[in-house]
Amino acid sequence: MTTDQSMTETEYTTDAELVSRTLSGDRDAFNRIVSRYQILICSLAYSRIGHLGQSEDVAQETFITAWEHLRLLRQPDKLRAWLCGIVRNRAKKCLRYETRRPVHEADSLEAMEHVPAPEALPSEEAVSQEEEAILWRALGRVPELYREPLILFYREHKSIENMAVELDLSEDAVKQRLSRGTSR
């Protein structure tokens, strides 16, 4: 088997197959689950928490919880929905524990990829921080139902079709949530 063939097989492995392989001891199968859903889970956590570091911690906790409880998943073909439920519950717990709202201490959407140049003028940094604060004040007023698609669309550059699949919604529902989210 060539590398190209194994890559193709990896791409087309169903969630149910990955769950089955993981349960039979194949750790690489769980790594593929993480790779497949990492962006979605991190984005959902970020859309609820608004703090990049904490959202990454919640995403990691989500996958640890999934690893520990995978045998309890009754419908392996519903893995994505199950993971989304776990991350939403973990994010709620985090917010309850920290008693914070998404607008408090929000990190930049691009914080991990963009580091300001050392010679940036203080006025430029102040403008950037003010823009970030404005963004999170606006997002904080958007209900979670609409915030998730907005984050996936604008931060992750997901298409409507991809968001519909990842959020287990119809394309019309995604369009409606984006429209309602942007009009708030």
C-alpha positions as CSV (number, residue, x, y, z in Angstrom):
1,M,0.0,0.0,0.0
2,T,1.4,3.4,-0.9
3,T,1.2,6.5,1.2
4,D,-1.3,8.1,-1.2
5,Q,-3.6,5.1,-0.8
6,S,-3.4,5.2,3.0
7,M,-4.1,8.9,3.0
8,T,-7.2,8.4,0.9
9,E,-8.4,5.6,3.2
10,T,-7.8,7.8,6.2
11,E,-9.9,10.6,4.6
12,Y,-12.8,8.3,3.9
13,T,-12.9,6.4,7.2
14,T,-16.3,7.0,8.8
15,D,-16.7,8.2,12.4
16,A,-18.3,4.8,13.3
17,E,-15.2,3.0,12.0
18,L,-12.8,5.3,13.9
19,V,-14.9,4.7,17.1
20,S,-14.8,1.0,16.6
21,R,-11.0,1.0,16.0
22,T,-10.4,3.2,19.0
23,L,-12.5,0.9,21.2
24,S,-10.4,-2.1,20.0
25,G,-7.2,-0.4,21.1
26,D,-6.1,1.6,18.0
27,R,-4.8,4.9,19.4
28,D,-4.1,6.2,15.9
29,A,-7.8,6.0,15.2
30,F,-8.5,8.3,18.1
31,N,-5.8,10.7,16.9
32,R,-7.7,10.9,13.6
33,I,-10.8,11.7,15.5
34,V,-9.0,14.6,17.2
35,S,-7.5,15.8,13.9
36,R,-10.9,15.6,12.2
37,Y,-12.8,17.6,14.9
38,Q,-10.1,19.8,16.6
39,I,-11.0,23.0,14.7
40,L,-14.7,22.5,15.2
41,I,-14.4,21.8,18.9
42,C,-11.9,24.7,19.5
43,S,-14.2,27.1,17.6
44,L,-17.2,26.0,19.6
45,A,-15.4,26.4,22.9
46,Y,-14.0,29.8,21.8
47,S,-17.5,31.0,20.7
48,R,-18.8,30.4,24.2
49,I,-15.8,31.4,26.3
50,G,-14.2,34.2,24.4
51,H,-10.7,33.4,25.8
52,L,-8.3,31.6,23.5
53,G,-6.3,29.9,26.2
54,Q,-9.3,28.7,28.2
55,S,-11.1,27.6,25.0
56,E,-8.1,25.4,24.1
57,D,-8.1,23.9,27.6
58,V,-11.9,23.2,27.3
59,A,-11.3,21.6,23.9
60,Q,-8.5,19.4,25.3
61,E,-10.8,18.4,28.2
62,T,-13.5,17.6,25.7
63,F,-11.2,15.1,23.9
64,I,-10.0,13.6,27.2
65,T,-13.7,13.1,28.3
66,A,-14.4,11.6,24.9
67,W,-11.5,9.2,25.3
68,E,-12.6,8.1,28.8
69,H,-16.3,7.7,27.8
70,L,-16.2,6.6,24.2
71,R,-17.5,3.2,25.1
72,L,-20.7,4.9,26.3
73,L,-21.4,6.3,22.9
74,R,-24.5,4.4,21.7
75,Q,-24.5,5.7,18.1
76,P,-20.9,5.9,16.8
77,D,-22.2,7.5,13.6
78,K,-23.3,10.5,15.8
79,L,-19.7,11.1,17.1
80,R,-19.6,14.8,15.9
81,A,-22.8,15.7,17.6
82,W,-21.7,13.9,20.8
83,L,-18.4,15.8,20.8
84,C,-20.2,19.1,20.3
85,G,-22.5,18.3,23.2
86,I,-19.4,17.5,25.4
87,V,-17.7,20.8,24.5
88,R,-20.8,22.8,25.1
89,N,-21.2,21.3,28.5
90,R,-17.5,21.8,29.4
91,A,-17.7,25.4,28.3
92,K,-20.8,26.0,30.5
93,K,-18.9,24.4,33.4
94,C,-15.9,26.6,32.7
95,L,-18.1,29.8,32.6
96,R,-19.9,28.8,35.7
97,Y,-16.7,28.1,37.5
98,E,-15.0,31.3,36.4
99,T,-18.2,33.3,36.5
100,R,-17.1,35.1,33.3
101,R,-18.9,36.2,30.3
102,P,-17.5,35.8,26.8
103,V,-16.6,39.5,26.6
104,H,-14.3,39.5,29.6
105,E,-10.6,39.2,28.8
106,A,-11.3,38.0,25.3
107,D,-8.2,37.1,23.3
108,S,-7.7,38.1,19.7
109,L,-9.1,35.7,17.1
110,E,-5.6,35.6,15.5
111,A,-3.6,35.7,18.8
112,M,-1.8,32.4,18.2
113,E,-0.8,33.3,14.6
114,H,-0.1,37.1,14.9
115,V,2.4,38.6,17.1
116,P,2.7,42.4,16.9
117,A,6.0,43.7,15.5
118,P,8.3,44.9,18.2
119,E,8.5,48.3,16.5
120,A,4.8,48.8,16.5
121,L,3.8,52.2,17.6
122,P,1.9,52.4,20.9
123,S,-1.0,54.2,19.0
124,E,-1.3,51.2,16.6
125,E,-1.4,48.8,19.5
126,A,-4.1,50.9,21.3
127,V,-6.2,50.9,18.1
128,S,-5.8,47.1,17.7
129,Q,-6.8,46.5,21.3
130,E,-9.8,48.8,21.0
131,E,-10.9,47.0,17.8
132,E,-10.7,43.7,19.7
133,A,-12.7,45.1,22.6
134,I,-15.4,46.4,20.2
135,L,-15.5,43.0,18.5
136,W,-16.1,41.2,21.8
137,R,-18.6,43.7,23.0
138,A,-20.6,43.1,19.8
139,L,-20.2,39.3,20.0
140,G,-21.2,39.3,23.6
141,R,-24.6,40.7,22.7
142,V,-25.1,37.9,20.1
143,P,-26.9,34.8,21.5
144,E,-24.8,31.6,21.5
145,L,-27.2,30.1,18.9
146,Y,-26.0,32.7,16.4
147,R,-22.4,33.2,17.7
148,E,-21.2,29.7,16.9
149,P,-21.9,30.0,13.1
150,L,-20.5,33.5,13.1
151,I,-17.2,32.3,14.6
152,L,-17.0,29.3,12.3
153,F,-17.7,31.4,9.2
154,Y,-15.5,34.4,10.0
155,R,-12.7,32.9,12.0
156,E,-12.4,29.5,10.4
157,H,-13.6,30.5,7.0
158,K,-16.0,27.6,6.8
159,S,-18.4,27.4,3.9
160,I,-22.2,27.2,4.6
161,E,-22.2,23.6,3.5
162,N,-19.3,22.7,5.9
163,M,-20.9,24.5,8.8
164,A,-24.2,22.7,8.1
165,V,-22.5,19.3,8.3
166,E,-20.4,20.2,11.4
167,L,-23.3,21.7,13.3
168,D,-25.8,19.1,12.1
169,L,-28.1,21.7,10.6
170,S,-29.6,22.3,7.2
171,E,-27.9,24.9,5.0
172,D,-31.0,27.1,5.3
173,A,-30.7,27.0,9.1
174,V,-27.0,28.0,8.9
175,K,-27.9,30.9,6.5
176,Q,-30.7,32.0,8.8
177,R,-28.4,32.0,11.9
178,L,-25.7,33.9,10.1
179,S,-28.2,36.4,8.9
180,R,-29.8,36.8,12.3
181,G,-26.4,36.9,14.0
182,T,-25.1,39.7,11.8
183,S,-28.2,41.8,12.1
184,R,-28.0,42.0,15.9
